Amino acid sequence: MAHHGWYAVYDSDAADAGEPVVLYDASGCRDFRADTAVVVETVRRFLAAARRAR
């Protein structure tokens, strides 16, 4: 099976939630290892920023 990229979205089912936020979209990226490392780092940074904002 070939890797075709990651797509990561932040969404919430909370009543006051805004629109979903695309955190990462690398559709078409064939390098699984490199793409996975980037998406993981992107999600980590997003979570760290969200924690600081609380």
N, C-alpha and C positions, 0 to 999 in steps of 0.2 A: 504494500500500500504506500502510495506517495503522499508526502506532506504538502499541503497547499496553503499553509499559513494559518495563523491564529487570529481570532476576532474576540476581543474581550470588551464587555459592556458592563457598566455599573447601572443597576436598576433597583427599584424598591417598590414594594406593593403598599407602602404606607400611604395613607389618605392624602397627606400633604406633599408627597414626593413630586419632584419635577420630572422633566423628560429624561429618558435614559442617556447616559454619557458614554460615548465610545472611548475606551481607554487605549485600545490598540487595534489596528486593522492592517494586517500584513498578508492579505489574501494574495496568493501567487508566490509567496516565498517558499522555496523548495528546500532550504537548509534547515532541517528540523532542530538541530542543536542550537544553532545561532539564533533562530527565531524564538525558540523556547526560552533561552537566556534573556532575550530582550523583553518578551512579554512578562516574564516573572519579575524582572527589575521594574518594569513599568507599573505593575500592580503593587509591588512593594512601596514604590514612591507614592503612589496614589493613597494607599492605606496610611502611610506615615504622615502625609499632609492632612488627611482627614482626621487623624488622631490629634495632631497639633491644633487643628481648628476647633476642636471641642472645648 
